[in-house]
Amino acid sequence: MECKITSGKSAEPRRRGFVLSELLVVMGVSTILLVALAAVSMFSGRSFAAIFNYVDLDDANRVAMDQLSRDIRQANRVTAFSTNYLYLEDGDPGLSAIKYDYSPSLRTLTRTKNSVSKTVLSDCDSLKFDVCQRNPVGGSYDVYPVATTIDTAKVIDVSWVCSRTLFGRKENTESVQTARIVIRKQGS
Amino acid sequence: MKILRTRSDQSGNVLLLALVGTAVIGIMLGAYLTLVKSQNQGVARSQVWNSTIPLIEAGMEEALTHMNAKGATNMLSEPGWSKVGDKYVLQRSVGDGYYNVCVYNYFPGAGTNQTPIVESRAFITPPVLVASADSPLLPVIATIEIPHRPDGMMGRGVRATCGMHALFAKGLVANGKIDMSGNNLSTDSFDSLDPTHSNTNNPGGYDVSTAKSNGDVATNDTVTNSVSIGNATIHGSVATGPHGTVTRGPSGSVSGVVTDDMNVAFDDPTCPFTGGGWSTPAAGSGYTYVLNNNIYRLNTLAISGLSKILVTNGASSIWLPNGFSLSGGAKIDIAPGSSLIIYTGGAASIGGSGVVNSGDAASCLIYGLSTCTSISLSGNAGFTGCIYAPRADFTMSGGGNNTLDFIGATITKTVKMSGHFNVHYDEALRKRGPAHGFVLTSWNEMSPDDVNNVTVPN
């Protein structure tokens, strides 16, 4: 017996092109998805770069602060100072000089000892040394008079602000709180 | 019957996309976590690193305090201290850590003319943020891989050299006002232990040609005109307390610097033998009293005319609860090689021929006890010695038409110089004079190897 299927359905599906409305919907949805994806990618990338920036900046700041603190603590005395430089006489047997110079134009803090210079801090927007005397101000707590000469310099306040640019914009500006470091040497 | 099926080979792409997407997200997440972990470690390390400093300083303070008190004669006098080899060691727990302090190059009882070395190490357990470093759980985000000792603690140490802090570190020192209103006043310094800065013909003596410029004047006073130099010549520096000022006349001069950071506490001296053991001095041939290498007590000492006191055969001390006075031609003779310490509880008036001291300034010390409120130097002879009387007003009015030498140093409540005096501060007092105790003369952080080379107490 031979069967003949008389329905209109063909074994091979018939292919049709998109109608215009379908095409527009697909394009619209695709565009939204692509934009969303791009936005997420950019945000993530920017966020990642910013976090990396912060971590790197924070590490650099910490290393610089450790170095500066150690040098000041074990110094014999201050030999010269201003708001943007601090010169110390080291406590080593040779009484070598240690110089910290801040360059506003280069945005760097440089340490020089035995004629060897090293940039200990970069991307530094501002840095300030305040040098104070040993004696606290009467009737106050933790307030020290400003030293006007190196002969009375004992307490060093230092503060700086660092920042970096990311895609042309300043990101993750880090303001380091003032560190107060006291020269430990007492006698001669 | 033949059944035709539709092919659906696009589903593999979805799986691939999902895998790629997951991988990308995973990598990004891993990178974030690694970065955060790194930051976390950095902060934790920094916290521990900086928190070691207070512990190090606590160890240093304890060692210095002990050396300046009971440890001056016996370092093992307090619990916790032990001797390991030639080192005195103490270890004390504080909070999450401990400090280990050891003192060497120090010989208790040998005086303050030493340079002990103090090493203070602090060890602190780093904070465990989520899990320990050995934990198998979440090793990426949890571990703190801070370099530390095998016991898991972070260490840091400081090696400090100590030196004697001399009591008489400057020439003229006062708690209050210093008034140099006399004529022909000057200050300078010399070093009786240095032949190049003392008198070659009179070894250890003063010689103007070899004098130095460390005749410092200092006061704790914080008011206007804390120091009135007048027309005096100061071969040295002048220091006042915070906001104190210095005035000078038309001929007054200061060769050094003028600072306002003087801030020193002067404790009342005490007589070490008030509990007994003293003798009453006896008279000798041609002398009212002879002090013969012993400790003495007299209620009152007032000699005048040609009366004399001889100090001989070594070191003598005398306690005078009601003060003393020398007038007329009276004098105290300190024989070569002998020394005298006077503890005066009342006013002291040094007139007449004064104290004749053929030795150095450290051979004659006058301590004004808390009840001594006045010391005057009004004779017509010079004075070689030191005066420590933080509650006494000190006046120097002698000299007449001559200019007298005051060789040594003073620490008093106030100073008024109305006579003719040249003050010559003996820098040797920093080495062989009385001491305040040990202070730090250097502060150096140790290398990691040195930090780990701990001397463990017994």
Interface residues (C-beta under 8 A of the other chain):
Chain A: A11 E12 P13 S44 F48 I51 F52 Y54 V55 D58 D59 R62 D66 R70 R73 Q74 N76 G91 D92 Q133 R134 N135 V137 G138 P145 A147 T149 D151 T152 K154 R184 K185 Q186 G187 S188
Chain B: L4 T6 M28 A31 Y32 L35 V36 S38 Q39 G42 V43 S46 W49 A160 C162 G163 M164 H165 T222 S237 G241 P242 H243 V257 T259 D260 D261 M262 N263 V439 L440 T441 S442 W443 N444 E445
